[in-house]
Amino acid sequence: MTTTFDRPAPRDLAAAVPARLSLTPKSALAGQLDGAWWPRSRDLAAELPPLVAALEEPCGHITRVTVNPTRWPVVPHKVAVDGRTLHVGWFTEQDPDKLILLSYTVGRWDLLVIPPETAPAAAARLMAAAAIPGSVLTAEVLMANETVIGRGIRDTQRGEAGWESEGGACMSPFGEPFGRSALPRSANGWR
């Protein structure tokens, strides 16, 4: 006897899973970003409906979204969301790591877009940093900072190798690392 399971299509699955979202708390401090969004894929048609559904209460009726097409393989002009149409635009001048949402009731929301392939720890740092009220850090700066920070924490061996290669180890004038035994002794016997 064989059993057949109907697996949901990726778009159906994305619609069933809530958006991974972090928003700045309500505050008088205006910052560069209003929060961060961590989509599960680079399929805008599948990812936008859960995002818009999560933002309906704090943002009101979202009518338009703009992105930079460099991070999205396909940018649809329209996306169906709860029986209505969400208009999607793209601008190459817009920061590639930012999504702009427009609403009649609230106005404009700028969100950092965390790439789907980002490690959970890095995504958590980015989501927290983007949700700080009054922050002057742009999406571009946050992503650049995470790139720098992320290099040193992936694994201990890589961090130690980076320390050694960046001058943490004693180096000969010819660029070869000295071992501990190769260090000259001082006159009093201390190394």
LOLUM-503199 format. One record per residue: x, y, z of N, C-alpha, C in turn; residue number from 0. Coordinates in Angstrom, 3 decimals, decimal comma. Each point is the difference from the previous one (the first is absolute). Example, Ala and Ser with C-alpha at 12.3 -4.5 7.8 and 13.67 -1.06 7.14 Angstrom:
BEGIN
+----------+----------+----------+----------+----------+----------+----------+----------+----------+-----+
|      n.X |      n.Y |      n.Z |     ca.X |     ca.Y |     ca.Z |      c.X |      c.Y |      c.Z | seq |
+----------+----------+----------+----------+----------+----------+----------+----------+----------+-----+
|   13,190 |   -5,690 |    7,800 |   -0,890 |    1,190 |    0,000 |    0,900 |    1,200 |    0,000 |   0 |
|   -0,350 |    1,050 |   -0,720 |    0,820 |    1,190 |    0,060 |   -0,770 |    1,090 |    0,730 |   1 |
+----------+----------+----------+----------+----------+----------+----------+----------+----------+-----+
***
This chain:
BEGIN
+----------+----------+----------+----------+----------+----------+----------+----------+----------+-----+
|      n.X |      n.Y |      n.Z |     ca.X |     ca.Y |     ca.Z |      c.X |      c.Y |      c.Z | seq |
+----------+----------+----------+----------+----------+----------+----------+----------+----------+-----+
|    0,841 |   -1,182 |    0,000 |   -0,841 |    1,182 |    0,000 |    0,884 |    1,243 |    0,000 |   0 |
|   -0,311 |    0,932 |   -0,837 |    0,760 |    1,240 |   -0,054 |   -0,831 |    1,140 |    0,565 |   1 |
|    0,695 |    0,925 |    0,581 |   -0,657 |    1,173 |    0,564 |    0,526 |    1,228 |   -0,704 |   2 |
|   -0,878 |    0,870 |   -0,374 |    0,392 |    1,235 |   -0,675 |   -0,274 |    1,175 |    0,927 |   3 |
|    0,994 |    0,826 |    0,140 |   -0,151 |    1,209 |    0,810 |    0,024 |    1,199 |   -0,922 |   4 |
|   -0,903 |    0,901 |    0,210 |    0,017 |    1,247 |   -0,760 |    0,862 |    0,994 |    0,757 |   5 |
|    1,102 |    0,348 |   -0,595 |    0,878 |    0,990 |    0,617 |   -0,420 |    1,370 |   -0,498 |   6 |
|   -0,079 |    0,959 |    0,909 |   -0,386 |    1,329 |   -0,455 |    1,078 |    0,607 |   -0,897 |   7 |
|   -0,424 |    0,753 |   -0,956 |    0,930 |    0,716 |   -0,857 |    0,745 |    1,021 |    0,852 |   8 |
|    1,218 |    0,404 |   -0,385 |    0,758 |    0,960 |    0,797 |   -0,783 |    1,278 |    0,316 |   9 |
|   -0,802 |    0,467 |   -0,928 |   -0,775 |    1,225 |    0,258 |   -1,072 |   -0,241 |    1,054 |  10 |
|   -0,644 |   -1,185 |   -0,040 |   -1,002 |   -0,316 |    1,014 |    0,647 |   -0,121 |    1,370 |  11 |
|    1,188 |   -0,594 |    0,038 |    0,712 |   -0,174 |    1,257 |    0,409 |    1,356 |    0,580 |  12 |
|    0,488 |    0,893 |   -0,830 |    0,409 |    1,324 |    0,471 |   -1,190 |    0,777 |    0,544 |  13 |
|   -1,159 |   -0,159 |   -0,608 |   -1,185 |    0,710 |    0,466 |   -0,473 |   -0,532 |    1,348 |  14 |
|    0,252 |   -1,287 |    0,269 |   -0,439 |   -0,606 |    1,250 |    0,933 |    0,312 |    1,167 |  15 |
|    1,228 |    0,386 |   -0,282 |    0,998 |    0,270 |    1,031 |    0,056 |    1,505 |    0,232 |  16 |
|   -0,022 |    0,437 |    1,266 |    0,036 |    1,446 |    0,255 |    1,345 |    0,624 |   -0,393 |  17 |
|   -0,046 |    1,273 |   -0,276 |    1,202 |    0,736 |   -0,388 |    0,935 |    0,155 |    1,192 |  18 |
|    1,295 |   -0,067 |   -0,276 |    1,006 |    0,250 |    1,031 |    0,292 |    1,493 |   -0,064 |  19 |
|   -0,440 |    0,699 |    1,020 |   -0,050 |    1,452 |   -0,042 |    0,369 |    0,594 |    1,351 |  20 |
|    0,692 |    1,119 |   -0,024 |    0,343 |    0,740 |    1,214 |   -0,258 |    1,478 |   -0,297 |  21 |
|   -0,837 |    0,636 |    0,805 |   -0,342 |    1,408 |   -0,221 |    0,486 |    0,860 |    1,153 |  22 |
|    0,330 |    1,256 |   -0,307 |    0,389 |    0,923 |    1,063 |   -1,221 |    0,280 |    0,867 |  23 |
|    0,199 |    0,115 |    1,313 |   -1,135 |    0,342 |    0,856 |   -0,470 |    1,424 |   -0,295 |  24 |
|   -1,249 |    0,264 |    0,316 |   -0,522 |    1,356 |   -0,211 |    0,790 |    0,959 |    0,872 |  25 |
|    0,513 |    1,046 |   -0,635 |    0,862 |    0,948 |    0,693 |   -0,006 |    1,317 |   -0,758 |  26 |
|    0,390 |    1,048 |    0,682 |    0,115 |    1,301 |   -0,647 |    1,298 |    0,092 |   -0,799 |  27 |
|    0,903 |   -0,953 |    0,216 |    1,282 |    0,002 |   -0,704 |   -0,153 |   -0,608 |   -1,387 |  28 |
|    0,290 |    0,780 |   -1,012 |   -0,060 |   -0,502 |   -1,368 |    1,389 |   -0,470 |   -0,400 |  29 |
|    0,079 |   -1,191 |   -0,544 |    1,275 |   -0,544 |   -0,440 |    0,011 |   -0,235 |   -1,497 |  30 |
|    1,081 |   -0,586 |   -0,474 |    0,134 |   -0,304 |   -1,423 |   -0,890 |   -1,177 |   -0,418 |  31 |
|   -0,233 |   -0,937 |    0,936 |   -0,782 |   -1,197 |   -0,300 |   -1,140 |   -0,155 |    0,990 |  32 |
|   -1,035 |   -0,675 |   -0,440 |   -1,153 |   -0,276 |    0,863 |   -0,015 |   -1,449 |    0,461 |  33 |
|    1,063 |   -0,730 |   -0,296 |    0,100 |   -1,388 |    0,413 |    0,702 |   -0,831 |   -1,055 |  34 |
|   -0,172 |   -1,330 |    0,128 |    0,657 |   -0,926 |   -0,915 |   -0,936 |   -1,146 |   -0,347 |  35 |
|    0,225 |   -0,574 |   -1,166 |   -0,777 |   -1,131 |   -0,498 |    0,972 |   -1,045 |   -0,504 |  36 |
|   -0,213 |   -1,255 |    0,409 |    0,850 |   -1,112 |   -0,403 |   -0,835 |   -0,997 |   -0,797 |  37 |
|   -0,089 |    0,164 |   -1,319 |   -0,807 |   -0,917 |   -0,811 |    0,631 |   -1,389 |   -0,051 |  38 |
|   -0,794 |   -0,998 |   -0,328 |    0,478 |   -1,378 |   -0,078 |    0,531 |   -0,366 |   -1,389 |  39 |
|   -0,293 |    0,838 |   -0,998 |    0,469 |   -0,254 |   -1,365 |    0,144 |    1,339 |   -0,722 |  40 |
|    0,409 |   -0,079 |   -1,247 |    0,109 |    1,203 |   -0,833 |   -1,166 |    0,094 |   -0,985 |  41 |
|   -1,106 |   -0,623 |    0,335 |   -1,210 |    0,025 |   -0,814 |   -0,945 |    1,058 |    0,574 |  42 |
|    0,022 |    1,198 |   -0,569 |   -0,825 |    1,093 |    0,514 |   -1,493 |   -0,323 |   -0,023 |  43 |
|   -0,449 |   -0,681 |   -1,042 |   -1,429 |   -0,324 |   -0,089 |   -0,435 |   -0,892 |    1,158 |  44 |
|    0,890 |   -0,850 |    0,485 |   -0,328 |   -0,875 |    1,125 |    0,251 |    0,674 |    1,348 |  45 |
|    0,974 |    0,858 |    0,074 |    0,417 |    0,585 |    1,280 |   -0,793 |    1,245 |    0,403 |  46 |
|   -0,483 |    0,763 |   -0,958 |   -0,708 |    1,236 |    0,348 |   -1,341 |   -0,205 |    0,700 |  47 |
|   -0,835 |   -0,981 |   -0,381 |   -1,278 |   -0,155 |    0,715 |    0,133 |   -0,205 |    1,516 |  48 |
|    0,894 |   -0,881 |    0,506 |    0,112 |   -0,107 |    1,454 |    0,538 |    1,276 |    0,647 |  49 |
|    0,895 |    0,706 |   -0,699 |    0,525 |    1,257 |    0,540 |   -1,111 |    1,032 |    0,129 |  50 |
|   -0,774 |    0,172 |   -1,051 |   -1,088 |    0,981 |    0,017 |   -1,043 |   -0,371 |    1,051 |  51 |
|   -0,298 |   -1,303 |    0,120 |   -0,965 |   -0,443 |    1,013 |    0,490 |    0,331 |    1,413 |  52 |
|    1,293 |   -0,164 |    0,245 |    0,564 |    0,303 |    1,321 |    0,005 |    1,493 |    0,290 |  53 |
|    0,028 |    0,819 |   -1,047 |    0,079 |    1,450 |    0,182 |   -1,351 |    0,706 |   -0,081 |  54 |
|   -1,062 |   -0,731 |   -0,274 |   -1,316 |    0,640 |   -0,137 |   -0,397 |    0,794 |    1,242 |  55 |
|    0,196 |   -0,563 |    1,184 |   -0,415 |    0,711 |    1,210 |    0,882 |    1,221 |    0,302 |  56 |
|    1,330 |   -0,134 |    0,041 |    0,785 |    1,196 |    0,321 |    0,078 |    1,027 |   -1,127 |  57 |
|   -0,087 |   -0,453 |   -1,254 |    0,186 |    0,918 |   -1,136 |   -1,280 |    0,385 |   -0,709 |  58 |
|   -1,042 |   -0,758 |    0,178 |   -1,215 |    0,265 |   -0,751 |    0,052 |   -0,669 |   -1,358 |  59 |
|   -0,763 |    0,503 |   -0,916 |   -0,163 |   -0,569 |   -1,336 |    1,214 |    0,344 |   -0,863 |  60 |
|    0,879 |   -0,962 |   -0,225 |    1,199 |    0,217 |   -0,821 |   -0,391 |   -0,155 |   -1,462 |  61 |
|    0,363 |    0,993 |   -0,804 |   -0,393 |   -0,006 |   -1,400 |    1,163 |   -0,203 |   -0,968 |  62 |
|    1,192 |    0,416 |    0,421 |    1,150 |   -0,073 |   -0,902 |    1,253 |   -0,445 |    0,750 |  63 |
|    0,887 |   -0,653 |   -0,752 |    1,293 |   -0,445 |    0,517 |    1,036 |    0,320 |   -1,062 |  64 |
|    1,164 |    0,469 |    0,437 |    1,094 |    0,203 |   -0,954 |    1,230 |   -0,759 |    0,483 |  65 |
|    0,747 |   -0,534 |   -0,957 |    1,227 |   -0,753 |    0,270 |    1,054 |    0,387 |   -1,025 |  66 |
|    1,225 |   -0,412 |    0,260 |    1,057 |    0,093 |   -0,995 |    0,082 |   -1,371 |   -0,651 |  67 |
|   -0,035 |   -0,110 |   -1,313 |   -0,064 |   -1,308 |   -0,668 |    1,278 |   -0,831 |    0,096 |  68 |
|    1,099 |    0,561 |    0,492 |    1,241 |   -0,776 |    0,056 |   -0,082 |   -1,175 |    0,954 |  69 |
|   -0,852 |    0,049 |    1,015 |   -0,114 |   -1,083 |    0,985 |   -1,153 |   -0,964 |   -0,297 |  70 |
|   -0,838 |    0,327 |   -0,990 |   -1,185 |   -0,811 |   -0,298 |    0,069 |   -0,455 |   -1,447 |  71 |
|    0,012 |   -1,311 |   -0,264 |    0,090 |   -0,470 |   -1,388 |   -1,189 |    0,408 |   -0,860 |  72 |
|   -1,207 |    0,042 |    0,608 |   -1,208 |    0,411 |   -0,726 |   -0,720 |    1,019 |    0,867 |  73 |
|   -0,334 |    1,126 |   -0,587 |   -0,779 |    1,021 |    0,703 |   -1,343 |    0,123 |   -0,717 |  74 |
|   -1,050 |   -0,588 |    0,587 |   -1,314 |    0,097 |   -0,645 |   -0,548 |    1,419 |    0,131 |  75 |
|   -0,802 |    0,431 |   -0,949 |   -0,589 |    1,339 |    0,073 |   -1,157 |    0,049 |    0,988 |  76 |
|   -0,699 |   -1,133 |    0,139 |   -1,142 |   -0,069 |    0,908 |    0,032 |   -1,336 |    0,729 |  77 |
|   -0,431 |    0,030 |    1,266 |   -0,091 |   -1,220 |    0,810 |   -1,374 |   -0,002 |    0,659 |  78 |
|   -0,691 |   -1,121 |   -0,095 |   -1,314 |   -0,133 |    0,643 |    0,197 |   -0,235 |    1,498 |  79 |
|   -0,671 |    0,837 |    0,809 |    0,072 |   -0,116 |    1,457 |   -1,409 |    0,132 |    0,548 |  80 |
|   -0,526 |   -1,079 |    0,558 |   -1,324 |    0,005 |    0,619 |   -1,080 |    0,603 |   -0,904 |  81 |
|   -0,029 |   -0,413 |   -1,248 |   -1,039 |    0,450 |   -0,916 |    0,201 |    1,391 |   -0,567 |  82 |
|    1,120 |    0,600 |    0,250 |    0,282 |    1,324 |   -0,579 |    1,359 |   -0,037 |   -0,677 |  83 |
|    0,356 |    1,075 |   -0,646 |    1,248 |    0,049 |   -0,753 |    1,001 |    0,909 |    0,691 |  84 |
|    1,189 |   -0,527 |    0,195 |    1,122 |    0,768 |    0,534 |    0,907 |    0,337 |   -1,174 |  85 |
|    0,268 |    1,268 |   -0,218 |    0,845 |    0,434 |   -1,106 |    1,456 |   -0,013 |    0,443 |  86 |
|    0,846 |   -0,592 |   -0,833 |    1,424 |   -0,137 |    0,316 |    0,793 |    0,777 |   -1,038 |  87 |
|    0,859 |    0,860 |    0,473 |    0,862 |    0,761 |   -0,885 |    1,454 |   -0,278 |    0,327 |  88 |
|    0,869 |    0,327 |   -0,922 |    1,418 |   -0,172 |    0,270 |    0,768 |    1,221 |   -0,474 |  89 |
|    1,048 |    0,290 |    0,753 |    0,865 |    1,141 |   -0,302 |    1,439 |   -0,406 |    0,247 |  90 |
|    0,835 |    0,129 |   -0,998 |    1,403 |   -0,366 |    0,177 |    0,721 |    0,990 |    0,919 |  91 |
|   -0,556 |    1,188 |    0,191 |    0,604 |    0,992 |    0,885 |   -0,261 |   -0,314 |    1,469 |  92 |
|   -0,994 |   -0,834 |    0,272 |   -0,350 |   -0,359 |    1,380 |    1,061 |   -0,946 |    0,560 |  93 |
|    0,259 |    0,099 |    1,287 |    0,941 |   -0,893 |    0,664 |   -0,435 |   -1,446 |   -0,248 |  94 |
|    0,894 |   -0,863 |   -0,475 |   -0,387 |   -1,380 |   -0,306 |   -0,458 |   -0,798 |    1,222 |  95 |
|    0,394 |    0,418 |    1,188 |   -0,358 |   -0,715 |    1,226 |   -1,180 |    0,637 |    0,717 |  96 |
|   -0,794 |    0,774 |   -0,732 |   -1,140 |    0,678 |    0,625 |   -1,265 |   -0,230 |   -0,819 |  97 |
|   -1,112 |   -0,114 |    0,722 |   -1,323 |   -0,118 |   -0,592 |   -0,813 |    1,183 |    0,511 |  98 |
|   -0,715 |    0,665 |   -0,875 |   -0,829 |    1,138 |    0,409 |   -1,465 |   -0,391 |   -0,186 |  99 |
|   -0,784 |    0,178 |    1,064 |   -1,435 |   -0,282 |   -0,027 |   -0,745 |    1,317 |    0,100 | 100 |
|   -1,033 |    0,164 |   -0,803 |   -0,798 |    1,220 |    0,024 |   -1,432 |   -0,333 |    0,396 | 101 |
|   -0,533 |    0,806 |    0,927 |   -1,348 |   -0,210 |    0,519 |   -0,734 |    1,334 |    0,002 | 102 |
|   -1,283 |   -0,046 |   -0,290 |   -0,797 |    1,232 |    0,035 |   -0,131 |    0,554 |    1,404 | 103 |
|   -0,067 |   -0,869 |    0,991 |   -0,262 |    0,453 |    1,364 |    1,256 |    0,400 |    0,764 | 104 |
|    1,086 |   -0,739 |   -0,143 |    1,207 |    0,277 |    0,783 |    1,053 |    0,741 |   -0,812 | 105 |
|    0,050 |   -0,231 |   -1,275 |    1,009 |    0,644 |   -0,832 |    1,025 |   -1,006 |   -0,480 | 106 |
|    1,246 |    0,236 |    0,319 |    1,103 |   -0,795 |   -0,521 |    0,698 |   -0,761 |    1,116 | 107 |
|    0,353 |   -1,252 |   -0,286 |    0,787 |   -0,834 |    0,902 |    1,204 |   -0,513 |   -0,768 | 108 |
|    1,192 |    0,178 |    0,541 |    1,227 |   -0,499 |   -0,609 |    0,504 |   -1,182 |    0,832 | 109 |
|    0,148 |   -1,147 |   -0,639 |    0,458 |   -1,197 |    0,704 |    1,308 |   -0,505 |   -0,581 | 110 |
|    0,906 |   -0,398 |    0,866 |    1,200 |   -0,705 |   -0,412 |   -0,437 |   -1,382 |   -0,462 | 111 |
|    0,490 |   -0,449 |   -1,149 |   -0,295 |   -1,350 |   -0,481 |    1,233 |   -0,854 |    0,250 | 112 |
|   -0,164 |   -0,983 |    0,882 |    1,086 |   -0,913 |    0,330 |   -0,047 |   -1,152 |   -1,001 | 113 |
|    1,099 |   -0,290 |   -0,675 |   -0,025 |   -1,066 |   -1,004 |   -0,471 |   -1,325 |    0,599 | 114 |
|   -0,784 |   -0,780 |   -0,753 |   -0,556 |   -1,249 |    0,517 |    1,057 |   -0,999 |    0,464 | 115 |
|    1,165 |    0,031 |   -0,602 |    1,044 |   -0,964 |    0,330 |    0,835 |    0,395 |    1,225 | 116 |
|   -0,348 |    1,088 |    0,637 |    0,732 |    0,482 |    1,171 |   -0,148 |   -0,978 |    1,163 | 117 |
|    1,103 |   -0,199 |    0,729 |   -0,013 |   -0,867 |    1,181 |   -0,921 |    0,610 |    1,063 | 118 |
|   -0,682 |   -0,827 |    0,796 |   -0,931 |    0,530 |    1,006 |    0,621 |    0,996 |    0,987 | 119 |
|    1,224 |   -0,242 |    0,445 |    0,629 |    0,926 |    0,949 |    0,226 |    1,372 |   -0,642 | 120 |
|    0,461 |    0,001 |   -1,238 |    0,219 |    1,263 |   -0,708 |   -1,328 |    0,702 |   -0,253 | 121 |
|   -1,018 |   -0,757 |   -0,378 |   -1,325 |    0,596 |   -0,242 |   -0,546 |    0,612 |    1,282 | 122 |
|    0,200 |   -0,652 |    1,120 |   -0,475 |    0,541 |    1,284 |    0,696 |    1,319 |    0,325 | 123 |
|    1,306 |    0,061 |   -0,244 |    0,731 |    1,260 |    0,241 |   -0,524 |    1,109 |   -0,903 | 124 |
|   -0,198 |   -0,317 |   -1,274 |   -0,484 |    1,001 |   -0,944 |   -1,411 |    0,461 |    0,340 | 125 |
|   -0,865 |   -0,930 |    0,386 |   -1,375 |    0,368 |    0,343 |   -0,028 |    0,900 |    1,228 | 126 |
|    0,840 |   -0,291 |    0,971 |    0,063 |    0,838 |    1,206 |    0,559 |    1,381 |   -0,330 | 127 |
|    1,048 |    0,053 |   -0,804 |    0,620 |    1,287 |   -0,337 |   -0,929 |    0,881 |   -0,828 | 128 |
|   -0,770 |   -0,606 |   -0,897 |   -0,901 |    0,783 |   -0,852 |   -1,209 |    0,528 |    0,763 | 129 |
|   -0,289 |   -0,581 |    1,159 |   -1,184 |    0,400 |    0,771 |    0,318 |    0,994 |    1,119 | 130 |
|    1,212 |    0,534 |    0,033 |    0,359 |    0,982 |    1,028 |   -0,610 |    1,346 |   -0,369 | 131 |
|   -0,830 |    0,574 |    0,871 |   -0,625 |    1,296 |   -0,313 |    1,061 |    1,103 |   -0,150 | 132 |
|   -0,156 |    0,808 |   -1,020 |    0,884 |    1,144 |   -0,208 |    1,366 |   -0,342 |   -0,555 | 133 |
|    0,226 |   -1,233 |   -0,405 |    1,313 |   -0,395 |   -0,517 |    0,289 |    0,723 |   -1,314 | 134 |
|    1,230 |    0,452 |   -0,143 |    0,407 |    0,689 |   -1,228 |    0,663 |   -0,962 |   -0,985 | 135 |
|    0,065 |   -1,279 |    0,346 |    0,631 |   -0,980 |   -0,876 |   -0,944 |   -0,398 |   -1,132 | 136 |
|    0,511 |    0,046 |   -1,208 |   -0,789 |   -0,368 |   -1,176 |    0,072 |   -1,509 |   -0,214 | 137 |
|   -0,812 |   -0,498 |   -0,910 |    0,019 |   -1,423 |   -0,335 |    1,383 |   -0,395 |   -0,512 | 138 |
|    0,588 |    0,836 |   -0,829 |    1,316 |   -0,287 |   -0,562 |    1,054 |   -0,114 |    1,101 | 139 |
|   -0,034 |    0,895 |    0,962 |    0,974 |   -0,011 |    1,094 |   -0,198 |   -1,223 |    0,888 | 140 |
|   -1,244 |   -0,332 |    0,320 |   -0,260 |   -1,176 |    0,831 |    0,509 |   -1,271 |   -0,672 | 141 |
|   -0,246 |   -0,147 |   -1,288 |    0,449 |   -1,198 |   -0,710 |    1,526 |   -0,040 |   -0,087 | 142 |
|    0,634 |    1,150 |   -0,222 |    1,466 |    0,041 |   -0,043 |    0,586 |   -0,347 |    1,365 | 143 |
|   -0,588 |    0,530 |    1,065 |    0,473 |   -0,317 |    1,345 |   -0,139 |   -1,486 |    0,290 | 144 |
|   -1,104 |   -0,594 |   -0,386 |   -0,205 |   -1,429 |    0,248 |    0,990 |   -0,837 |   -0,787 | 145 |
|    0,354 |    0,444 |   -1,191 |    0,997 |   -0,718 |   -0,788 |    1,331 |   -0,021 |    0,739 | 146 |
|    0,372 |    1,125 |    0,573 |    1,255 |    0,079 |    0,745 |   -0,082 |   -0,829 |    1,277 | 147 |
|   -1,079 |    0,140 |    0,745 |   -0,167 |   -0,734 |    1,256 |   -0,082 |   -1,494 |   -0,265 | 148 |
|   -0,717 |   -0,393 |   -1,004 |   -0,226 |   -1,403 |   -0,297 |    1,255 |   -0,762 |   -0,350 | 149 |
|    1,043 |    0,669 |   -0,463 |    1,232 |   -0,689 |   -0,372 |    0,690 |   -0,613 |    1,199 | 150 |
|   -0,033 |    0,659 |    1,135 |    0,767 |   -0,458 |    1,139 |   -0,718 |   -0,970 |    0,910 | 151 |
|   -1,276 |   -0,263 |   -0,205 |   -0,713 |   -0,840 |    0,956 |   -0,467 |   -1,324 |   -0,581 | 152 |
|    0,278 |   -0,275 |   -1,234 |   -0,509 |   -1,233 |   -0,602 |    0,555 |   -1,229 |    0,701 | 153 |
|    1,311 |   -0,054 |    0,192 |    0,570 |   -1,086 |    0,782 |    1,299 |    0,471 |    0,633 | 154 |
|    0,371 |   -0,635 |    1,094 |    1,151 |    0,439 |    0,773 |    1,284 |   -0,137 |   -0,798 | 155 |
|    0,161 |   -1,091 |   -0,736 |    1,235 |   -0,192 |   -0,752 |    0,185 |    1,100 |   -1,032 | 156 |
|   -1,054 |    0,359 |   -0,671 |    0,108 |    1,058 |   -1,002 |    0,360 |    1,319 |    0,669 | 157 |
|   -0,580 |    0,259 |    1,181 |    0,324 |    1,222 |    0,732 |    1,452 |    0,035 |    0,413 | 158 |
|    0,522 |   -1,134 |    0,483 |    1,403 |   -0,050 |    0,394 |    0,907 |    0,130 |   -1,211 | 159 |
|   -0,374 |   -0,625 |   -1,115 |    0,809 |    0,112 |   -1,215 |    0,026 |    1,447 |   -0,476 | 160 |
|   -1,146 |    0,691 |    0,102 |   -0,040 |    1,415 |   -0,378 |    0,876 |    0,836 |    0,903 | 161 |
|   -0,003 |   -0,313 |    1,290 |    0,833 |    0,743 |    0,948 |    1,463 |   -0,200 |   -0,346 | 162 |
|    0,378 |   -1,237 |   -0,286 |    1,381 |   -0,310 |   -0,340 |    0,434 |    0,720 |   -1,283 | 163 |
|   -0,879 |    0,011 |   -1,002 |    0,380 |    0,582 |   -1,285 |   -0,067 |    1,523 |   -0,012 | 164 |
|   -0,673 |    0,594 |    0,982 |   -0,133 |    1,455 |    0,026 |    0,981 |    0,670 |    0,948 | 165 |
|    1,016 |   -0,736 |    0,436 |    1,011 |    0,615 |    0,847 |   -0,067 |   -0,416 |    1,449 | 166 |
|   -0,940 |   -0,856 |    0,368 |   -0,081 |   -0,469 |    1,380 |    1,184 |   -0,877 |    0,333 | 167 |
|    0,531 |   -0,715 |   -0,979 |    1,172 |   -0,831 |    0,210 |    1,243 |    0,834 |   -0,275 | 168 |
|    1,085 |   -0,405 |    0,596 |    1,270 |    0,676 |   -0,284 |    0,445 |   -0,405 |   -1,393 | 169 |
|    0,398 |    0,951 |   -0,772 |    0,382 |   -0,258 |   -1,386 |    1,464 |    0,382 |   -0,211 | 170 |
|    0,663 |   -0,758 |   -0,853 |    1,363 |    0,348 |   -0,383 |   -0,082 |    1,155 |   -0,989 | 171 |
|    1,096 |    0,657 |   -0,254 |   -0,022 |    1,084 |   -0,991 |   -0,373 |   -0,481 |   -1,395 | 172 |
|    0,038 |   -1,323 |   -0,201 |   -0,302 |   -0,550 |   -1,312 |   -1,437 |   -0,502 |   -0,101 | 173 |
|   -0,837 |    0,284 |    1,019 |   -1,400 |   -0,380 |   -0,032 |   -0,285 |   -1,405 |    0,476 | 174 |
|    0,990 |   -0,692 |    0,568 |   -0,201 |   -1,348 |    0,521 |   -0,287 |    0,087 |    1,492 | 175 |
|   -1,009 |   -0,746 |    0,507 |   -0,292 |    0,057 |    1,433 |    1,100 |   -0,681 |    0,811 | 176 |
|    0,347 |    0,621 |    1,135 |    0,927 |   -0,603 |    0,941 |   -0,779 |   -0,923 |    0,908 | 177 |
|    0,555 |   -1,133 |    0,337 |   -0,573 |   -0,821 |    1,060 |    0,442 |    0,596 |    1,333 | 178 |
|   -0,576 |   -0,431 |    1,084 |    0,373 |    0,534 |    1,311 |    1,477 |   -0,245 |    0,291 | 179 |
|    0,506 |   -1,134 |   -0,428 |    1,402 |   -0,308 |    0,292 |    0,954 |    0,868 |   -0,814 | 180 |
|   -0,472 |    0,599 |   -1,053 |    0,859 |    0,809 |   -0,852 |    0,153 |    1,430 |    0,512 | 181 |
|   -0,751 |    0,377 |    1,028 |    0,116 |    1,355 |    0,521 |    1,324 |    0,169 |    0,723 | 182 |
|    0,659 |    1,093 |   -0,222 |    1,277 |    0,214 |    0,695 |   -0,234 |    0,183 |    1,487 | 183 |
|    0,938 |   -0,476 |    0,811 |   -0,086 |    0,185 |    1,446 |    0,631 |    1,331 |    0,360 | 184 |
|   -0,595 |    0,614 |    0,997 |    0,584 |    1,265 |    0,472 |    1,172 |   -0,341 |    0,919 | 185 |
|    0,720 |    1,001 |    0,390 |    1,188 |   -0,198 |    0,827 |   -0,368 |   -0,593 |    1,370 | 186 |
|   -1,194 |    0,295 |    0,511 |   -0,361 |   -0,523 |    1,316 |   -0,709 |   -1,355 |   -0,071 | 187 |
|   -0,147 |   -0,595 |   -1,168 |   -0,598 |   -1,325 |   -0,116 |   -1,485 |    0,001 |   -0,302 | 188 |
|   -0,642 |    1,148 |    0,091 |   -1,432 |    0,076 |   -0,313 |   -0,203 |   -0,019 |   -1,503 | 189 |
|   -1,060 |   -0,574 |   -0,398 |   -0,317 |    0,028 |   -1,452 |   -0,810 |    1,196 |   -0,351 | 190 |
+----------+----------+----------+----------+----------+----------+----------+----------+----------+-----+
***
